[in-house]
Amino acid sequence: MLIAFEGLDQSGKETQSKHLRDRLRATGQKARVVSFPDYGTSIGEEIARALAGERDYGADVMQLLYVANRHERKPDLDRWQNAGITLLCDRYIASSLAYGEAQGLDVAWLEAIQQFLPQPALTVFLDIQPETALERKATGRDRYERDYALQLGVRESYLRQARQASWVTVDGEQSEDEVAADVTRLVELRQS
């Protein structure tokens, strides 16, 4: 099973994916957190440079880099899934749709270039307001995090995508423990 955690920066994706991993492991299941972008690859390093402002790529090139970064890890994702490991992705396919759509890119194109990646069985959307993201991380923000209008558009795309049956929405404005309880409950409902 592949479960993707999506939401604005600082919505708790990394924290909640680790909480769920630990919860699954405590019940005897194999689980692993995978974060995207993966800055440890060549393409990931290029993404980091672009986010730091050292490169100036258009929105389409950035999304191609993000998707290529996921494809770099596809053999690992396939191998882990085949070994019965539940994968918990901190950002995945929906991030390209949300950020690309917010920047005016064609959603059908964004979906097409990701169609051969392992698809999530469940996407957990941790919904927060852009103002909350800013409060949670006031300094050291990358170029996307600093763009308030972009963040509004990204959230709108996530809200649209969250209407799909394979998505659940969790109020990320709650405390960390409340969010973790909601995530666990919703995942357990889907697994049963």
Secondary structure by P-SEA (a helix, b strand, c coil): cbbbbbccccccaaaaaaaaaaaaaaabbbbbbbbccccccaaaaaaaaaaaccccccaaaaaaaaaaaaaaaaaaaaaaaaabbbbbbcccaaaaaaaaaaacccaaaaaaaacccccccbbbbbcccaaaaaaacccccccccccaaaaaaaaaaaaaaccccccccccccccaaaaaaaaaaaaaaaac
